[in-house]
Amino acid sequence: MSEMSFEQLLNESFKTIHNGEVVEGTVIDVKEDEIILNIGYKADGIITKSEYSNDSSINLRDVVHVNDKMEAKVLKVNDGEGQVSLTYKRLAAEKGNKRLEEAFETQEVLKATVAQVLDGGLSVIVEEARVFIPASLVSDTYEKNLGKYAGQEIEFVISEFNPRRRRVIGDRKQLIVARKAEMQKELFERIHVGDVVEGVVKNVTDFGAFVDLGGADGLLHISEMSWGRVENPKKVFKVGETLSVLIKDINGDKIALSLKFEDQNPWLSASEKYAVGNVVTGRVARMTDFGAFVELEPGVDALLHVSQISHEHVDRPADVLKAGQMIDAKVVDFNEGDKKISLSMKALESIAPAQETEEE
């Protein structure tokens, strides 16, 4: 092989480059705010920090090292100081856009860190290409505080790809919906009426609590929260609390839950504790015109009829009793089938003096 002529060597040493051309070079120095490359041209190539990455917090010396090989795109052959101005991030963004286009066509699930939280959604960067995820596509429910996603790694698919109009839209919502549908299917295949499962309290209302069972929510109605009376569910349960609940009923996609476990049913031992003739202590729970309902224990109420309050005439229970008052009474009737107990305070009173005199 003949040696190259002087003219050929001279021409080779003065190779030309053009704006927009992709060149390869070797890193010869890394400074705080720029990277210097030997690109085989009569002038070195310069990549400023802002042309390396959109991340202003990046430390160039941590990510680029002397003798590293790099590709970059020519911005200006002469930057005014006799050097070649290069960009790394724009070339990376072009490659990133190709990556996003492929992901859009195949509906590949992408993973990236949230770079910026905006008023209308989230911005993520995939290989220096920016993707916008509108607030409506961040989750399957309304997200009031998008700030919690800052710096988080999230999964999404590309639902719209139009880089010319700068519209590259990501969608996280459809992944969540699909995942929940799969979890719901698995849950309904697994659970049966009578099962005891764990769940997390998701929301508490005046009428009950919604419990996340890991695929679907179940309703724990206020009437199923305890064998006793629950006045305010919000004072009993907190969002995020873990519960072991009983599957009471499954109707379509609706699940009814209960905390009234049968082995804790107070009526199982009621016939012995509240047999006719037994003297019991209870708390006046509520009153009507015809009597007072007395809680003997959570889940077991008894009726104290107005006629059984005293030997003396009582017009209304509220005239002599107060809600919350503890009383002693005798059991005068017990109906286990109907779960009804009748009490009498009068039966514990001493016989009136006038009656005693007549008997003497």
C-alpha positions as a Markdown table, in Angstrom:
| # | Residue | x | y | z |
|---|---|---|---|---|
| 1 | Met | 0.0 | 0.0 | 0.0 |
| 2 | Ser | 1.5 | 3.3 | -1.1 |
| 3 | Glu | 2.0 | 6.1 | 1.4 |
| 4 | Met | -0.5 | 9.0 | 1.3 |
| 5 | Ser | 0.8 | 12.1 | -0.6 |
| 6 | Phe | 1.5 | 15.3 | 1.2 |
| 7 | Glu | -1.6 | 16.8 | -0.5 |
| 8 | Gln | -3.8 | 14.0 | 0.7 |
| 9 | Leu | -2.4 | 14.4 | 4.3 |
| 10 | Leu | -3.0 | 18.1 | 4.1 |
| 11 | Asn | -6.6 | 17.7 | 2.9 |
| 12 | Glu | -7.3 | 15.1 | 5.6 |
| 13 | Ser | -5.9 | 17.3 | 8.3 |
| 14 | Phe | -8.4 | 20.0 | 7.2 |
| 15 | Lys | -11.6 | 18.0 | 7.1 |
| 16 | Thr | -14.7 | 20.1 | 7.0 |
| 17 | Ile | -17.7 | 19.9 | 9.2 |
| 18 | His | -21.1 | 21.6 | 8.9 |
| 19 | Asn | -23.8 | 22.9 | 11.2 |
| 20 | Gly | -26.2 | 20.1 | 12.1 |
| 21 | Glu | -23.6 | 17.3 | 11.5 |
| 22 | Val | -23.1 | 14.6 | 14.1 |
| 23 | Val | -19.5 | 14.2 | 15.1 |
| 24 | Glu | -17.6 | 11.9 | 17.4 |
| 25 | Gly | -14.9 | 13.0 | 19.7 |
| 26 | Thr | -12.7 | 12.2 | 22.6 |
| 27 | Val | -13.0 | 14.1 | 25.9 |
| 28 | Ile | -9.8 | 16.0 | 26.6 |
| 29 | Asp | -11.0 | 18.1 | 29.5 |
| 30 | Val | -14.0 | 18.5 | 31.8 |
| 31 | Lys | -14.5 | 21.8 | 33.5 |
| 32 | Glu | -17.2 | 23.0 | 35.8 |
| 33 | Asp | -19.3 | 24.5 | 33.1 |
| 34 | Glu | -18.1 | 22.8 | 29.8 |
| 35 | Ile | -16.7 | 19.7 | 28.2 |
| 36 | Ile | -13.9 | 20.0 | 25.6 |
| 37 | Leu | -13.7 | 17.4 | 22.9 |
| 38 | Asn | -11.1 | 16.5 | 20.3 |
| 39 | Ile | -13.2 | 16.0 | 17.2 |
| 40 | Gly | -10.4 | 15.6 | 14.6 |
| 41 | Tyr | -10.9 | 19.2 | 13.4 |
| 42 | Lys | -8.5 | 22.1 | 13.4 |
| 43 | Ala | -10.5 | 23.5 | 16.4 |
| 44 | Asp | -11.8 | 21.7 | 19.5 |
| 45 | Gly | -15.4 | 21.1 | 20.2 |
| 46 | Ile | -17.2 | 22.7 | 23.2 |
| 47 | Ile | -20.3 | 21.3 | 25.0 |
| 48 | Thr | -21.5 | 23.8 | 27.6 |
| 49 | Lys | -23.3 | 22.5 | 30.7 |
| 50 | Ser | -26.7 | 23.8 | 29.4 |
| 51 | Glu | -26.1 | 21.9 | 26.1 |
| 52 | Tyr | -25.2 | 18.7 | 27.9 |
| 53 | Ser | -28.4 | 18.4 | 30.0 |
| 54 | Asn | -31.6 | 20.2 | 31.0 |
| 55 | Asp | -30.7 | 19.3 | 34.6 |
| 56 | Ser | -29.0 | 22.4 | 36.0 |
| 57 | Ser | -28.0 | 20.5 | 39.2 |
| 58 | Ile | -25.8 | 18.0 | 37.3 |
| 59 | Asn | -22.1 | 17.9 | 38.0 |
| 60 | Leu | -20.3 | 17.4 | 34.7 |
| 61 | Arg | -17.2 | 15.9 | 36.3 |
| 62 | Asp | -19.4 | 13.2 | 37.8 |
| 63 | Val | -20.9 | 12.1 | 34.5 |
| 64 | Val | -18.1 | 12.7 | 31.9 |
| 65 | His | -14.4 | 11.8 | 32.2 |
| 66 | Val | -11.3 | 12.5 | 30.2 |
| 67 | Asn | -10.8 | 9.9 | 27.3 |
| 68 | Asp | -14.6 | 9.2 | 27.2 |
| 69 | Lys | -15.9 | 8.8 | 23.6 |
| 70 | Met | -18.9 | 11.0 | 22.9 |
| 71 | Glu | -21.2 | 11.9 | 20.0 |
| 72 | Ala | -22.5 | 15.4 | 19.6 |
| 73 | Lys | -24.2 | 17.6 | 17.1 |
| 74 | Val | -22.6 | 20.7 | 15.6 |
| 75 | Leu | -24.4 | 23.9 | 16.5 |
| 76 | Lys | -21.9 | 26.4 | 15.1 |
| 77 | Val | -18.6 | 25.6 | 13.3 |
| 78 | Asn | -17.2 | 28.8 | 14.7 |
| 79 | Asp | -18.6 | 30.0 | 18.0 |
| 80 | Gly | -16.8 | 33.4 | 17.6 |
| 81 | Glu | -13.8 | 32.2 | 19.6 |
| 82 | Gly | -12.4 | 29.8 | 17.1 |
| 83 | Gln | -14.0 | 26.8 | 18.6 |
| 84 | Val | -16.8 | 24.5 | 17.5 |
| 85 | Ser | -20.0 | 24.8 | 19.5 |
| 86 | Leu | -21.6 | 21.4 | 20.1 |
| 87 | Thr | -24.8 | 20.0 | 21.7 |
| 88 | Tyr | -25.2 | 16.7 | 23.4 |
| 89 | Lys | -28.7 | 17.1 | 24.8 |
| 90 | Arg | -30.3 | 17.9 | 21.5 |
| 91 | Leu | -28.8 | 14.9 | 19.8 |
| 92 | Ala | -29.9 | 12.8 | 22.8 |
| 93 | Ala | -33.4 | 14.3 | 22.5 |
| 94 | Glu | -33.5 | 13.3 | 18.8 |
| 95 | Lys | -32.6 | 9.8 | 19.8 |
| 96 | Gly | -35.0 | 10.0 | 22.7 |
| 97 | Asn | -37.8 | 11.0 | 20.3 |
| 98 | Lys | -37.1 | 8.0 | 18.2 |
| 99 | Arg | -37.3 | 5.9 | 21.3 |
| 100 | Leu | -40.6 | 7.5 | 22.2 |
| 101 | Glu | -42.0 | 7.0 | 18.7 |
| 102 | Glu | -41.2 | 3.3 | 19.0 |
| 103 | Ala | -42.8 | 3.2 | 22.4 |
| 104 | Phe | -45.9 | 4.9 | 21.0 |
| 105 | Glu | -46.2 | 2.4 | 18.2 |
| 106 | Thr | -45.7 | -0.6 | 20.4 |
| 107 | Gln | -47.5 | 0.9 | 23.5 |
| 108 | Glu | -44.4 | -0.1 | 25.5 |
| 109 | Val | -44.6 | 0.8 | 29.2 |
| 110 | Leu | -42.0 | 3.4 | 30.0 |
| 111 | Lys | -40.4 | 4.3 | 33.3 |
| 112 | Ala | -39.0 | 7.7 | 34.1 |
| 113 | Thr | -38.5 | 10.2 | 37.0 |
| 114 | Val | -40.8 | 13.2 | 37.3 |
| 115 | Ala | -38.5 | 16.2 | 36.4 |
| 116 | Gln | -41.0 | 18.9 | 36.9 |
| 117 | Val | -44.5 | 19.4 | 38.5 |
| 118 | Leu | -46.6 | 21.9 | 36.4 |
| 119 | Asp | -50.0 | 23.5 | 37.0 |
| 120 | Gly | -51.6 | 21.2 | 34.5 |
| 121 | Gly | -49.6 | 18.0 | 35.0 |
| 122 | Leu | -46.2 | 16.3 | 35.2 |
| 123 | Ser | -43.1 | 16.6 | 33.0 |
| 124 | Val | -40.8 | 13.6 | 32.6 |
| 125 | Ile | -37.7 | 13.2 | 30.5 |
| 126 | Val | -36.8 | 10.0 | 28.5 |
| 127 | Glu | -33.3 | 10.1 | 27.1 |
| 128 | Glu | -33.4 | 13.9 | 27.1 |
| 129 | Ala | -36.8 | 13.9 | 25.3 |
| 130 | Arg | -39.6 | 15.6 | 27.3 |
| 131 | Val | -43.0 | 14.0 | 27.9 |
| 132 | Phe | -46.0 | 15.8 | 29.3 |
| 133 | Ile | -48.5 | 13.9 | 31.4 |
| 134 | Pro | -51.7 | 15.9 | 31.9 |
| 135 | Ala | -53.2 | 16.0 | 35.4 |
| 136 | Ser | -56.3 | 14.1 | 34.0 |
| 137 | Leu | -54.0 | 11.2 | 33.0 |
| 138 | Val | -51.9 | 11.0 | 36.1 |
| 139 | Ser | -54.3 | 8.8 | 38.0 |
| 140 | Asp | -57.7 | 7.2 | 37.8 |
| 141 | Thr | -59.0 | 9.6 | 40.4 |
| 142 | Tyr | -58.7 | 13.4 | 40.8 |
| 143 | Glu | -55.3 | 14.3 | 42.2 |
| 144 | Lys | -55.4 | 17.6 | 44.1 |
| 145 | Asn | -51.8 | 17.6 | 45.0 |
| 146 | Leu | -49.5 | 16.7 | 42.1 |
| 147 | Gly | -46.5 | 17.9 | 44.2 |
| 148 | Lys | -46.2 | 14.5 | 45.8 |
| 149 | Tyr | -44.9 | 13.1 | 42.5 |
| 150 | Ala | -41.9 | 15.4 | 42.3 |
| 151 | Gly | -38.8 | 13.2 | 41.9 |
| 152 | Gln | -40.7 | 10.0 | 41.9 |
| 153 | Glu | -40.2 | 7.3 | 39.3 |
| 154 | Ile | -43.5 | 6.5 | 37.5 |
| 155 | Glu | -44.7 | 4.3 | 34.7 |
| 156 | Phe | -46.7 | 5.4 | 31.7 |
| 157 | Val | -47.4 | 4.8 | 28.0 |
| 158 | Ile | -47.2 | 7.3 | 25.2 |
| 159 | Ser | -50.8 | 8.1 | 24.1 |
| 160 | Glu | -50.0 | 10.9 | 21.6 |
| 161 | Phe | -46.8 | 11.4 | 19.6 |
| 162 | Asn | -46.4 | 14.6 | 17.5 |
| 163 | Pro | -42.9 | 16.1 | 18.1 |
| 164 | Arg | -43.4 | 18.7 | 15.4 |
| 165 | Arg | -46.2 | 20.3 | 17.4 |
| 166 | Arg | -44.3 | 19.5 | 20.6 |
| 167 | Arg | -47.1 | 17.2 | 21.7 |
| 168 | Val | -45.7 | 14.1 | 23.3 |
| 169 | Ile | -48.3 | 13.0 | 25.8 |
| 170 | Gly | -47.9 | 10.3 | 28.4 |
| 171 | Asp | -50.7 | 8.4 | 30.1 |
| 172 | Arg | -50.4 | 6.8 | 33.5 |
| 173 | Lys | -54.1 | 6.5 | 34.1 |
| 174 | Gln | -54.8 | 3.6 | 31.7 |
| 175 | Leu | -52.0 | 1.6 | 33.4 |
| 176 | Ile | -53.6 | 2.1 | 36.8 |
| 177 | Val | -57.1 | 1.2 | 35.4 |
| 178 | Ala | -55.8 | -1.9 | 33.7 |
| 179 | Arg | -53.9 | -3.0 | 36.8 |
| 180 | Lys | -56.9 | -2.4 | 39.1 |
| 181 | Ala | -59.1 | -4.4 | 36.7 |
| 182 | Glu | -56.7 | -7.3 | 36.9 |
| 183 | Met | -56.4 | -7.0 | 40.7 |
| 184 | Gln | -60.2 | -6.9 | 40.9 |
| 185 | Lys | -60.6 | -10.0 | 38.8 |
| 186 | Glu | -58.1 | -11.9 | 41.0 |
| 187 | Leu | -59.8 | -10.6 | 44.2 |
| 188 | Phe | -63.3 | -11.8 | 43.1 |
| 189 | Glu | -61.8 | -15.2 | 42.1 |
| 190 | Arg | -60.2 | -15.5 | 45.6 |
| 191 | Ile | -62.8 | -14.3 | 48.1 |
| 192 | His | -66.1 | -15.9 | 49.2 |
| 193 | Val | -68.9 | -15.0 | 51.6 |
| 194 | Gly | -67.8 | -15.9 | 55.1 |
| 195 | Asp | -64.1 | -15.2 | 54.5 |
| 196 | Val | -62.1 | -13.0 | 56.8 |
| 197 | Val | -59.7 | -10.8 | 54.9 |
| 198 | Glu | -57.4 | -7.8 | 55.6 |
| 199 | Gly | -58.1 | -4.4 | 54.2 |
| 200 | Val | -57.1 | -0.8 | 54.6 |
| 201 | Val | -59.6 | 2.0 | 55.5 |
| 202 | Lys | -59.8 | 4.2 | 52.4 |
| 203 | Asn | -62.6 | 6.6 | 53.4 |
| 204 | Val | -65.0 | 7.2 | 56.3 |
| 205 | Thr | -68.5 | 8.6 | 56.0 |
| 206 | Asp | -71.4 | 9.2 | 58.3 |
| 207 | Phe | -73.0 | 5.9 | 57.1 |
| 208 | Gly | -69.9 | 3.7 | 57.0 |
| 209 | Ala | -66.4 | 3.1 | 55.9 |
| 210 | Phe | -64.9 | 2.0 | 52.5 |
| 211 | Val | -62.2 | -0.6 | 52.9 |
| 212 | Asp | -59.6 | -1.3 | 50.2 |
| 213 | Leu | -59.3 | -5.0 | 49.9 |
| 214 | Gly | -56.5 | -4.9 | 47.2 |
| 215 | Gly | -58.5 | -4.9 | 44.0 |
| 216 | Ala | -61.9 | -3.5 | 45.1 |
| 217 | Asp | -63.4 | -1.5 | 47.9 |
| 218 | Gly | -65.9 | -3.1 | 50.3 |
| 219 | Leu | -68.5 | -1.2 | 52.4 |
| 220 | Leu | -68.5 | -1.6 | 56.1 |
| 221 | His | -71.9 | -0.2 | 56.9 |
| 222 | Ile | -72.4 | 1.6 | 60.3 |
| 223 | Ser | -74.8 | -1.2 | 61.3 |
| 224 | Glu | -72.0 | -3.8 | 60.8 |
| 225 | Met | -69.2 | -2.0 | 62.6 |
| 226 | Ser | -70.0 | -3.5 | 66.0 |
| 227 | Trp | -72.4 | -5.7 | 67.9 |
| 228 | Gly | -73.0 | -2.5 | 69.8 |
| 229 | Arg | -74.2 | 0.9 | 68.6 |
| 230 | Val | -71.8 | 3.1 | 66.7 |
| 231 | Glu | -72.9 | 6.8 | 66.7 |
| 232 | Asn | -70.1 | 8.3 | 64.6 |
| 233 | Pro | -67.9 | 6.1 | 62.4 |
| 234 | Lys | -65.3 | 8.9 | 62.1 |
| 235 | Lys | -64.6 | 8.6 | 65.8 |
| 236 | Val | -64.0 | 4.9 | 65.5 |
| 237 | Phe | -62.0 | 4.5 | 62.3 |
| 238 | Lys | -59.1 | 6.4 | 60.7 |
| 239 | Val | -58.1 | 6.4 | 57.0 |
| 240 | Gly | -55.1 | 4.1 | 56.6 |
| 241 | Glu | -56.0 | 1.8 | 59.4 |
| 242 | Thr | -55.7 | -1.9 | 58.7 |
| 243 | Leu | -58.7 | -4.1 | 59.6 |
| 244 | Ser | -59.6 | -7.8 | 59.5 |
| 245 | Val | -63.1 | -7.8 | 58.1 |
| 246 | Leu | -65.7 | -10.5 | 57.4 |
| 247 | Ile | -67.1 | -10.8 | 53.8 |
| 248 | Lys | -70.8 | -10.6 | 54.5 |
| 249 | Asp | -72.2 | -10.5 | 51.0 |
| 250 | Ile | -71.0 | -10.2 | 47.4 |
| 251 | Asn | -73.4 | -8.8 | 44.8 |
| 252 | Gly | -71.9 | -8.2 | 41.4 |
| 253 | Asp | -69.0 | -5.9 | 42.0 |
| 254 | Lys | -70.3 | -4.8 | 45.4 |
| 255 | Ile | -68.8 | -6.2 | 48.6 |
| 256 | Ala | -70.5 | -5.9 | 52.0 |
| 257 | Leu | -68.3 | -6.2 | 55.0 |
| 258 | Ser | -68.9 | -6.7 | 58.7 |
| 259 | Leu | -67.0 | -6.7 | 62.0 |
| 260 | Lys | -69.8 | -8.6 | 63.7 |
| 261 | Phe | -68.0 | -11.9 | 64.0 |
| 262 | Glu | -70.3 | -14.7 | 65.1 |
| 263 | Asp | -68.0 | -16.0 | 67.8 |
| 264 | Gln | -68.3 | -12.6 | 69.4 |
| 265 | Asn | -72.1 | -12.5 | 69.2 |
| 266 | Pro | -73.3 | -11.4 | 72.7 |
| 267 | Trp | -76.5 | -13.3 | 72.2 |
| 268 | Leu | -74.7 | -16.6 | 72.3 |
| 269 | Ser | -74.5 | -16.4 | 76.1 |
| 270 | Ala | -77.5 | -14.1 | 76.6 |
| 271 | Ser | -80.0 | -16.8 | 77.7 |
| 272 | Glu | -77.9 | -17.5 | 80.8 |
| 273 | Lys | -76.8 | -14.0 | 81.7 |
| 274 | Tyr | -80.3 | -12.5 | 81.2 |
| 275 | Ala | -82.6 | -15.3 | 82.3 |
| 276 | Val | -85.9 | -14.2 | 83.7 |
| 277 | Gly | -85.5 | -13.3 | 87.4 |
| 278 | Asn | -81.9 | -12.1 | 87.1 |
| 279 | Val | -81.1 | -8.7 | 88.3 |
| 280 | Val | -78.9 | -6.8 | 85.8 |
| 281 | Thr | -77.2 | -3.4 | 85.4 |
| 282 | Gly | -77.4 | -1.4 | 82.2 |
| 283 | Arg | -77.1 | 2.0 | 80.7 |
| 284 | Val | -80.1 | 4.0 | 79.5 |
| 285 | Ala | -79.3 | 4.3 | 75.7 |
| 286 | Arg | -82.4 | 6.2 | 74.4 |
| 287 | Met | -86.0 | 6.9 | 75.4 |
| 288 | Thr | -89.4 | 7.0 | 73.8 |
| 289 | Asp | -92.8 | 7.9 | 75.2 |
| 290 | Phe | -93.6 | 4.3 | 75.9 |
| 291 | Gly | -90.3 | 3.4 | 77.6 |
| 292 | Ala | -86.5 | 3.4 | 77.7 |
| 293 | Phe | -84.1 | 1.1 | 75.9 |
| 294 | Val | -81.3 | -0.1 | 78.2 |
| 295 | Glu | -77.9 | -1.3 | 76.9 |
| 296 | Leu | -76.9 | -4.3 | 78.9 |
| 297 | Glu | -73.8 | -4.8 | 76.9 |
| 298 | Pro | -72.7 | -3.9 | 73.3 |
| 299 | Gly | -75.3 | -5.6 | 71.0 |
| 300 | Val | -77.8 | -6.4 | 73.7 |
| 301 | Asp | -80.6 | -3.9 | 74.4 |
| 302 | Ala | -83.6 | -4.4 | 76.6 |
| 303 | Leu | -86.9 | -2.5 | 76.9 |
| 304 | Leu | -87.9 | -0.9 | 80.2 |
| 305 | His | -91.6 | -0.1 | 79.6 |
| 306 | Val | -92.9 | 3.0 | 81.2 |
| 307 | Ser | -95.3 | 0.9 | 83.3 |
| 308 | Gln | -92.3 | -1.0 | 84.8 |
| 309 | Ile | -90.3 | 2.0 | 85.9 |
| 310 | Ser | -91.9 | 2.6 | 89.3 |
| 311 | His | -95.0 | 1.7 | 91.4 |
| 312 | Glu | -95.8 | 5.4 | 91.2 |
| 313 | His | -97.3 | 6.7 | 88.0 |
| 314 | Val | -94.8 | 7.9 | 85.5 |
| 315 | Asp | -96.1 | 9.9 | 82.5 |
| 316 | Arg | -92.8 | 9.8 | 80.5 |
| 317 | Pro | -89.6 | 8.0 | 81.0 |
| 318 | Ala | -87.7 | 11.2 | 80.6 |
| 319 | Asp | -89.4 | 12.6 | 83.7 |
| 320 | Val | -87.4 | 10.2 | 85.9 |
| 321 | Leu | -84.5 | 8.8 | 83.8 |
| 322 | Lys | -81.6 | 10.4 | 81.8 |
| 323 | Ala | -79.8 | 9.1 | 78.8 |
| 324 | Gly | -76.5 | 7.6 | 79.9 |
| 325 | Gln | -77.8 | 6.8 | 83.4 |
| 326 | Met | -76.9 | 3.4 | 84.9 |
| 327 | Ile | -79.8 | 1.5 | 86.4 |
| 328 | Asp | -80.5 | -1.8 | 88.1 |
| 329 | Ala | -83.5 | -3.8 | 86.9 |
| 330 | Lys | -85.0 | -7.3 | 87.0 |
| 331 | Val | -85.4 | -9.4 | 83.8 |
| 332 | Val | -89.2 | -10.1 | 83.5 |
| 333 | Asp | -89.2 | -11.6 | 79.9 |
| 334 | Phe | -86.5 | -13.1 | 77.6 |
| 335 | Asn | -87.3 | -14.0 | 74.0 |
| 336 | Glu | -84.2 | -15.4 | 72.3 |
| 337 | Gly | -85.8 | -15.9 | 68.9 |
| 338 | Asp | -86.8 | -12.3 | 68.6 |
| 339 | Lys | -83.8 | -11.1 | 70.6 |
| 340 | Lys | -86.1 | -9.2 | 73.0 |
| 341 | Ile | -85.6 | -8.6 | 76.7 |
| 342 | Ser | -88.0 | -6.9 | 79.0 |
| 343 | Leu | -86.9 | -5.3 | 82.3 |
| 344 | Ser | -88.6 | -3.9 | 85.4 |
| 345 | Met | -87.3 | -1.5 | 87.9 |
| 346 | Lys | -90.6 | -1.6 | 89.7 |
| 347 | Ala | -90.0 | -5.3 | 90.6 |
| 348 | Leu | -87.0 | -4.2 | 92.7 |
| 349 | Glu | -88.8 | -1.5 | 94.7 |
| 350 | Ser | -90.0 | -2.2 | 98.2 |
| 351 | Ile | -93.8 | -2.6 | 98.6 |
| 352 | Ala | -95.3 | 0.8 | 99.4 |
| 353 | Pro | -95.9 | 1.5 | 103.2 |
| 354 | Ala | -99.7 | 1.8 | 102.7 |
| 355 | Gln | -99.8 | -1.7 | 101.2 |
| 356 | Glu | -97.8 | -3.1 | 104.1 |
| 357 | Thr | -100.2 | -1.6 | 106.6 |
| 358 | Glu | -103.2 | -3.1 | 104.9 |
| 359 | Glu | -101.6 | -6.5 | 104.9 |
| 360 | Glu | -101.0 | -6.2 | 108.6 |
